[in-house]
């Protein structure tokens, strides 16, 4: 009788332990990993830093860090095909900024089709006429934001994701692009959890970034274990100098998105970076 009761107690304890384990695993499994990466356009003048010498390293990083969503800036159409051709189970969305088709740089979203269901996507221009290919304000180049509404196949939750690249020259373009971005996000997301990534070409203290930072939280500050890696993201292919200029970001609605980890990944291959920017890595979960 005593043995029987002990066996029942043991089974009960084991069952509770299994429930706890499943619960913990479930919580872990519904997190996902986002990487924002300005991969540098394919410029033959870059010599040993040109795209043919870097592309495999970019794909290797995506595989090693098990990235679910890779948001890229400066990427040209053939570079998108290179990256997705080296990855299994990923699709991409976006358009070239010059013609709304395949010409010019993309701010593309590359995503795991096994993990996410794409519900809707579109691109708008950072300009006075955002629905057509156009140059905005005093910008040197046409600039875009590509966005998507995703449903997570694991958690069943839906969220809005935005990927952009602000101009590197125009000060008025910086101010107005930030305002336009926030206004568009508010209208498009319509209450959904929001993730924003991109190369904003501004350091955190730039006043032109305030429309974004006053409405969304910088994930750099949200990781419970603190930020990992260099402070800066711009490296200019200079392996030896300290990295202090942070111009690449991931912002979220912190009331609806939980941040688990944040890093600037400074992996190098034979003392060469895979781009002139470091990728921003964020592990997150829709609350």
N, C-alpha and C positions, 0 to 999 in steps of 0.2 A: 504493500500500500504506500509505504514511504517512497519507494523507488518510483512508483507510478506518479505520485504527486510531484516529485522532483523532476521527472521527465516532462510533465505538463508545464511546470514552471520554466524549465529550460527552453521548451518549444515557444512559450509565450515571449520569453526574453529575446530569443532568436528572431521571432516574427517582428517584434517592435524594432529591433536593430535593423532588420531588412527594410522596414518602412522608413526608418530614419535615413538609411543609406540611399534608398530610392529618391526620397525627398531632396536630399542634398544633391544627388546627381542631377535631378531635374532642374534645380535652381542653377547649377553650373552649366548645364547644357543649353539653357535658353539665353545665355550671353552670346554675343557675337563680336567679331573683331573687324574694326574698320581701319584702313590705312589711307591717309591722304598723302599723295606723292607727286610733286612736280618732277617729272622724269627728264626734263630738258628735251627740247625738240631735236630732231635728227639733223645735226649741223656737221657736215664733213670737215669744217675748219677746226673742229675740236680735237683733231689728231687722235691720240691714244684714248681720249675721253669721248670719242664719237660713239654714236649709238651701236654700231656693230660690235664694239668691244664691251658694251655695258648691258645689252638687252638680256642676256642669259642670267646675269646677276640680279636684275630686277625680278625676273620670274622666279629665281631661286629663293629670293626673300619672301615673296608671296607664299610660296609653298612651305618654307620653313616656319614662318610665323602663322601659318594656317589662316590666312586672311579670308574673311567672308565677303567683304566689300572693299574693293580697291578703287578709290577716287583719284584720278590722275589729271594733271594739268600739263599744258604745253604739248600734249601728245598729238602726233599727226596720224592720219588714217592708217598708213602702213605700219606704224609703231603699235597701234591698237591690234592690228592683225598679228603682228609678231608676238605680242604679249599673250593674247588669248590663244594663239596657236601653240604656245608652250605650257598652257594650263588646261586642265581637264575640268569640264563641267561649269564653265563660266560663260556668261553672255555679257554684252556691253550695250550701253545706250549713250546717245549724244550725237552732235553734229559738228561739222567744221564751222568755225566762227566766221569765215569769210563769205560763205555762200549758203549756209544752212543745210549743206549736204555733206560733202567730204573734203572740201577745200579749206585749208588752214588748220590751226590748232583746235583741239577739242578740250573741253572740261568734262571728260567722260566718266561714267560710272560702270565699273566692271564688277559683276556680282555673281555669287554662287547660285546657279539655277536650282540646285538641289535644296538649298537652304531657304531661298526667298522666291515668292511669287510676285512678279511684276504686275501691278494693277494699272498703272498709268505712268507716262513720262512725257516730258517736253523740255524745250530749251527756250530761254529768253535772253535778249541782249541787254547789256548794261549801257543803256542809252536812252535818249528821249523817245525813241520809237522801239520799244523792247520786243515787239512781236515780229520784227523784220531784221535781217542782217544789217547792222548799222554801227557807225562809230559814235561814241558818246562823249559829249562835252569836249574837254581838252585832251582826251586820251590819245595815245600814240597808235594804238591798235584797237580793232574790234575786240570786245570782251563778252563772254557769255556765262550763263549759269544753267547747268543742266540739272533737272530734278526728277525725282521718281517717288511714287507711292508704292511701298513694298508691304507684303504680308509675310510674316515669319512663319514658315511651315512647322516649326517646332512649338513656339508659344501660341501661335494663332493671332498674334497682335500685329497691328498695322501702324506704320510710321511713315513720315515724309523725310526724304533725304535730298539735300541740295549740295551741289559741288560747283565751285566758281574759281575764277582767276581774275583779280583786279589788275588794272593797268599799272605799269611800272613807272609812268611819268606824270600823268595828269592829276593835279591836286584837286581840281574841281570834279574830275571823274571819280576820285576816291570818295569825296563827300556824297556826291549824288548817287554813286553806285551803292554805297552802304544804305542810304535811305530807300532806294528802289528795292534792294534785296530784302530788307525787313518788311516793306509793304507787300511785296509779292509773296513772301513766305507766309505772312499772316493770312492773306487771301487764299493761297493754295492749300496750306496745311489745315485750315479751318478747324483748329482744335486738336489735331493729331500731334503726337510726339514728334519733335523736330530734331534732325541732325544736320549740321552745316559744316562743310569742309572746304578748304581752299588755300590758295596762295593769295593773300590779301595785299602783299607788297607794302605792308605797314607794320611797324613795331607796336607792341601793346599799348604804349602811351600816346600814340597818334590820335589826336582829337577826332579825326575823320572816321575812326573806327567806332566811336561812341554809339551810333545808332544800333550797331550789332551787339556790342558788349553790354549795353543797358537793357537789352531785351533777351539776351541769351548768355549762358554761362560758358566760360572758357574751360574746357576739360583739363587743361594744364593744371588748374587749381583744384580739381575735384577728386583726383584719385586718393582713396583712403590710405594708400601706402606711399603717396608722394610721387612726383614726377621722376622718371628714370632717364638718364642720358644727358647730353649737353643742353644748355639753355637755348642756344640758337638752332635754326634750321637751315640757314643759308651758308653754304660752304665754298661756293665758287670753284669747286674741284681742288681746293687747297687743303691737303691732308694734314699739314703741320701746324696750322694756326688755330687758336681757340675759336669756338663757335659761339657767338654772342648775339647775332641778329636773328630774332624770332619773327618770321613773317608768314609762317604757315600755321594754320589753326584747325581745330575742331571745336565747334560750339554746339551746345544742346539746350533744350528746355529741361533744366535740372529737376523740375517738379515731375517730369514724366520719363526721364532717362536716368538710370543709375550708372555711374562710371566706376569701373573696377580697377583699371590700369591705364596709365598714360606714359608714353615714351617717345623720345626722338631717337630713332635707330641710327647709330653711326657705324654700322657694319661697313667694312672696306675690303677690297679684294686686291692683294698685292699693293697695299697702300694707295688704292684708288677708290674713290666713292662711286657708286653706281649712278649718281646724278649730282648736279650742283646744288641740290637741296637734300636735306635729310627727310625721310618719310616720318610722318606723325602717325603713331600707332595708338589706338584706343580700344580697349575692351569695354563693352557696355551692355546694358540690358534695359529693355523697355519695362518700366515699372508696372 
